Amino acid sequence: MPNLIPFIDTSEYYHSDIRRYYEFEEIEINLPAFKLFHFEGLEKEREMHLYLLTNSKEENLAILRLVAVDLHGITYYQICKSYSIVIQKGYGETLYSLCFNIHNGSFISDYINTLPGSYNLWKKILRKNPNAIRYDTKNNRKFPIDLEDEFLIWGVPNSFLEIILQTQWEAVIFENEYEDLDYGESEESYESTFVDYLSENDKMERTLLSDFIVEALKKKKKIKDRSDIVILI
């Protein structure tokens, strides 16, 4: 994180038979309902760790890959893709929490953040980890995290800024804003009202950016490329 993009391809390292390809070793954890497996190796001459969370029957639930990075003379373990095999059950958060304990004080987020998955996950994590730090990797500066000002952490890549500036955002709406509108009883009436309120071009641009970005623009918050900002736990 913290750039907002729609999708991260995790297929290059996760497969349902992943333990046939990597020599995982089980790590003892104090969670009877779960098992945690770990593989350590090298990736492009960098230290790499894979953590696989399963249930007690060893059915895969979530996986996390960390890569060692050197920032200003200190080694950190940075997320380099994560994937919830069973989604929306909190297994990703469980796996992250276990890895926080293993790499305490040196665990950092990646440079991109997806919505709704990773963004919402990190919001939950940060509420439970008040000691987490906002780390400016470019200037080697660390600050407390204020979730009331999310725009200090999350942003968009510079390549998106041109799209933002060219989009007529006053025509862009949130789903929950038009769900409650009265379109009439027929499907034809619904479609007609929707198209009147949101043009085809605006709908196309709307799919490129998240509610988070639209909210920022509506509040006249300045959006920046935050790729130098990570979360340190």
C-alpha positions, 0 to 999 in steps of 0.5 A: 500500500498505499496506492489504490488499484483494483487487483493484484495477481497472486497466482504466481505463488499460490496454488491449491497444492502449494505445500507440494512445491514449497517445503513448509514447516509448521510453526507452533501457535496458541490457536487450536482452530488454526495451523501456521506453516512457514517457508523461507527462501530467496527471491531475486537474492532477497530473503523471502518468507511465505506464511500459510494459514490453515484450519485444524484439518490443514485446509488452506485459508490465507497466505502471505508473502514477505520480502526483506528490504533494506531501508536506510540501513535497517532490514524490514519485512515487507508484504509482497502480496497476500491472498485470502483463499477463503474470503470474508471470514477474517482469516487474512487478519488472523494471519497478519496478526500472527506475522506481526508477532513473528516480525514485531517492529520490522513488519511493513505494508507494501506500496499498494492498497486494494479496495475494498479488501486490503483497505478495509483490512488495514483499517481493522488492523490499525484500530487494534494496533495503536502503536502502528507507525506511519513511515515515510520511507523516502525521508526516513521519518516516522509519525503516529497514525491518525485514522481521522486523516486517512489521506496521510496514508492512502493515495493514488499513483501519479498516473491516476491524477490526470484521470482525476483532474479530467473527470466531472466528479460532480456527476459521480455518485456512490452506490448508496446514494442512488440505491435509495432514489425512486426510479419507478417500478419498471426496469426501464424507468430505473435505467433511464433515471440512472443514465440521466444522473450518471453519463456513460463516460462518468460511469467508465471513469467511476470504475477506475477509482474508488469511493475513497477517492470520490469522497476525498474529492467531494471533501476537497481533500488533496490527493497525492501519490503516497507510494513512499508511505508505509505502515510499520508494526 
